[in-house]
Amino acid sequence: MRLEDFRALVDRLAAEVPGEYLDGIVGIEVSPRTVPDPIRAGVYTMGECIPVDIGGESVTSRVVLYHGSFQALAAERSGLDWRDEAWETLLHEMRHHVEWRAQAGQLEAYDWAAEQNYRRADGEPFDPLFYLSGERVDEGVFRVEDDVFWDIRARRPPSEVEIPWHGGRYVVEVPAQPLPLFLALDGLAPPPVGDAVVVVRHRPGLMDLFRRTVPPGSLRARARRVE
């Protein structure tokens, strides 16, 4: 289905949504992006409910459906019913909005994580554990907006680490520098929408009481796929 036709389909579906689900949703949009799942092959993020800060105390969000993800799924799954899949995705993301409205404290933590992530991207000082307040994708894997973080804890700085990505395994060499390190990755396939970042930090323990605090280092690294 073409992007324009998919937008028209989503507009028709949005018109069928009960009004109580729309309270606080400032927009329902279609993006051309393809968003691969960080862990599982053949799985894609079909849509997202994204917090929007417009001031005040009410929780507001926008819902985005990813046309590229639908195309990728249709290429792998013959006979995909685009309407049913879009309707299910739309309602699923709206349920996220309703849940966020009931748990505003969790949303505040996510907003803080997003702010710290902006600081990281801009080269400003940031809290090195901010990503733990993001969305938990899998064990040790977190997402903050479009960026994915792998949380690697080690007693000693490792020479390399291995991570999962979309059904494959990748090895990343770790520079011999003080921890924590934020390694923004190149070489992942399919490529991520945002940054893919391996965070290597000391395993929490009593030695933290005596260890000098080191500002996190931010570097680029190449991920190499392994069989």
Secondary structure, 3 states (H helix, E strand, C coil): CCHHHHHHHHHHHHHCCCHHHHCCEEEEEEECCCCECCCCCCCECCEEEEEECCCCCCCEEEEEEEHHHHHHHHHHCCCCCHHHHHHHHHHHHHHHHHHHHHCHHHHHHHHHHHHHHHHHHCCCCCCCCHHHHCEEEECCEEEECCEEEEEEEECCCCCEEEEEECCEEEEEECCCCCCCEEEEEECCCCCCCCCEEEEEEECCCHHHHCCCCCCCEEEEEEEEEEC
